[in-house]
Each structure stands twice: as C-alpha cells, then as structure tokens.
C-alpha cells in the first residue's frame, strides 16, 4: 500500500500521548481534615508504586480509532496493476470542442465537423459522460457533462456556423475547467476543427490537467484556394456643395492559380457599378468605383465578390454617415470686445473630428432654445446671474457639458456652486518676475492623453501672467496645475453631465496659450470631451463592442438595437453596450418608432479567410505539455492521484475510525471509566 500524502503518517507518533499521560498521572486522594501536627516530629516516608494500565481493550480501541483517522488523511492507495488497468478502462469524462468559426462554412467542412462530433457521441460508453462546447473567438457550453446521447446529438445538430474567427485558447481553457471538476478516472478532449495556423499563437497559458488525452479531429483540406474581399477605403469630396464619396476596394487571391472575378458596389441595396478584377497567384488587386452622392442620412454600402466556396468573406459592408457636429454656444459678458472669443471661436471652427457648430451670444441674449440645442456651453469670463446659473444647472444634469473660463470678471452664484468644480477667488499676479507655467498634467485623462508622447505638444512653453485662485468643491479632479501648485484646469461630473473650469482667460490678456500650437488641439479635446463625442467608424468587425453613445441619444436614454436579421439585440444592462455578433447592418434607435436610426456596419474578421493549416499535434502538445502531442497524452500512465481517486480507500478508513470511536464511547460509559 502507498500513500498520496505520507507526511500525515507522522501524526501516528501522537498515539503515545494518551499512554504517557496515563502512566505519569498522579492519583488524587480524598483530603481528610486532622488537628494540627505542628509539634510532631516529621519522619520521611517514601512509597513507590508502579503505574498500571487497568483496561487494555479500551485503550487499544481508542488508539486504533485515531490510527485509522490519521491513515485516512494520508490518502492510501494500492499500486496493483490490475487495479490500474481497471481505472484506465473505467468511465470517461469527454469534452467535445466543435469549431463553429466562419471558415467552417468552406465547402462541406461544417457537415463533416458535425458528423465527426456525432460519431464521438455515439462512441461513448454507458458510464461515460460528455460535454458539448461550441467555440470561435469565445467558447460556449451547449450541454454540460451528461450521459444522454440524444441530448448531446440534439445540441450538436442545432449548432450553426457563426460570423466570428477562430481562437483555440478560450475553448481549451473551458475544457480544462470542466475536466478538473470531474471525478471520473479518464479524461479526454476531442478537438474538431480545420486547424488554422492564425488561430494558435502558442500555449496561450493553456494547460490541461495531467493525464488528459487530447484527440484532434482535423476536417481541413490542406491548402485551399480562396478569394476574399479587402476593407474598402472611402474618400469624401464636395462638388458644387454636394458631398460625393469615392470607394476603393479590392480582393486577395489565396490560391496558386490566377483568377478574374467581378467586384460590385451596392448602395442601399442596389448595384450601382460592377468591374472585373484580375488577381495573380497568391496576389491582390484593387479598383476604384465612380463617386456617388449619399442620399440617406446613413447610406449603406456593400462591396461584393461573386460567391465561391466560402461566402462570408466575399462581402464588405460600410456606412456613409453625415459628419458629426457638436453644437457649441459661447456666452460672453456684456459689452466685451469682439476679440474676447476670437481665438476660441476660430479654433473650434477648424475642428473636423468632431466638427463644431459655434454660436456666440452675450449673456443677456442667451435663450432657452440656445441651451436646449447645445451640447457644450462655454462661459467666457462671464459674471453669471442666478437665473442663468439655474438654467445651466439643469442643462448639465441633463447630460450637457459646461466649460467655464475664470477671467477677471467671472463670477458664479453661491446658490449653484454644487455643480462648479471651484468658485473663483482672488487673482494671482505673475506680471512681475517669472511668469507662471502649466505643468503636472493628468495624461490619463482624454483631454491630455494625446499629448503623452514626446514632441506631441508642450504646454510648459505658454506663459501665464495672471490666473484666479479657486475654492474647490467636493468630488473634483484637478487635470492641470501651475508651477506654484495652483489648479489650472478642474473637472467635476454632475449626474449625466460634466463641468470643466479653466482658471485663466482664453485670449491673450492673461496668457499667451492661444498663440501656442497646443491651443488648437487642446480646445478640440475639451469640446469633444464635454460633448461626449464618439467617432463613428464606417465599418466595424464582428466581436467589437458598440457603446450606446454611438446612437447619438442622451446617456439616460436606452436605445433599441436591431440586428442584421431584424432581431432585437439585448444591451448589457451594466455597461450599456452591445457586442457585434453577426455580419451586416445594425440599427440603433432612440425608441421603437424612431424613423431615423443610427446604422452601424459589421464585418467578419478577414484574417480568418487565410485557411493555411497547422499541424494538430502542435496544438495538442501546447495544451498537454507533452512533446508527443496527442499520442503521448493517450499513452500516459495512470497517475497516483487517479489511482487514489478511483479507489477511495480513505473513505472506508475514516468511516471505520468513527465507528470505533462510537464503540469506545459506549464501552467507556458501561465500565464507568474515565481516561484523560
């Protein structure tokens, strides 16, 4: 007999403790009261008595119970070859990994993959359990650890090829977690795939439990010929006030022979032009289509090749959307000069991503319509009245962005100070001596993130002659400070909106920042951040995450998302995003009846169309850590852990020990004997 954890046997030495205690124990005598003997002579008296164990059966019963419990914790097992052979031929825990990436749609690969999975299910023994796992870039358990072959075959038959690419890492990690939870003596992973080289980047942190057998089932045809589309390039121009779009697209030939294929441009479901495209062996080529004028607000376009044995990589979808513009209202103080907002308005007028619609209003002329239609409001050195402050508080809480520049005359009413990052105070004069500089930028913030790299902009070159001290309110983040530690730029989030305060001017009266190259991108970043701008992409890829803000709705409005097949897509309740899972066009509506939804194009990962194969043994060797791959995993000897797990001798020893302790208690009570 061998033990899995033999160090527990050291506890057997503790069996001597009860015996030793019994032998050295002094017997207590009853104390008898007696008159004083203080005048009697003390005579030494020695008595030696040999201690005896008076109830050997009871002591041995206790020691045997403790010994059995200690041996149970040592996890004993038998090394008999017959027992090992029985374990090796015992029940199996089988995990069937079925690749459902879109490359399985090539010719009849999917049908052969499903047939192989069914063969594996039909080959299960009566005591075997199996799990069906479908995988592409991720992995999903279709049915977990069951002996029901009918349910397993049904789960396999209902599976469909997805629009995603292949990754083996997540699937093998999921298989490892299923196997590690099983108590069956034999473990096996059946990996059914076309084994694309691009899908395996190495071990990827995957290691299946020791003794796991990996059986690869390749349904690859080796090197195959395939023509796939390439991403389109859109170029916008304006002719006579009308926008026109020129589309350039092409294709890649992954075969050894030259081919000529037709390539078409579709706009809103209608073919507008088709051109021939000649592709050399393992070559690529591209063409440009005639410019077209978008008609719809979100014009849908598709570049399409003629169908071949792999259909999904023959189409590339895109959306021509209108330029995104952020509405900005600049509020000036009464009687100010025209130069006060000149640098600010000119900088915003040059914005492209996003473009800014700029309106300049004196404080007394700002209307409710101006505030309601704005995404960003700029207070350019304005003494804000209580009435205007109340309207601005509602604007910010509703999701708007407020940018306040604290010049010489800027004030903010105390009644509305809760939304402002800081209340302007005394003016710091740096006109004498060395001018102030801006430093300690928070480069992790979106405003300054693009200035992190070397030679991307130097704020320290700007000189500041005056700036306002501020009494900061709670929950404020300081984004930039002057060289004396005073805050230069502060931000505060207020419910759905945010407020940014600048403690100097936005012209050249108190500083020369407006004359520096960083001023233009700085103002653009401030406007984009406050306006919650999200760059719309003409095309996205399956697996990308689309934020709700792409719908153009206010943050508190949850849009309705409709997938390419017309089905409604549920949003992630916590993060308000949707994962693109299908190929085609997604619609994001502000409500069920929104007549003008935002349209997003989703395309397959075109790298999946490269179906160059990898040796399956390379994947299995990386997953098992065995140089011989599947063969070595299949011939692996039964480990000590598997022997012990299949025999479970410890359970019987523990039960016997507890049974002896019960008998010892009954015997001790019957004999009226007490031992320590």
Order of alpha helices (4+ residues) and beta strands (2+ residues): beta-alpha-alpha-beta-alpha-beta-alpha-beta-beta-alpha-alpha-beta-beta-beta-beta-beta-beta-beta-beta-beta-beta-beta-alpha-beta-alpha-beta-alpha-beta-beta-beta-beta-beta-beta-beta-alpha-beta-beta-beta-beta-beta-beta-beta-alpha-alpha-alpha-alpha
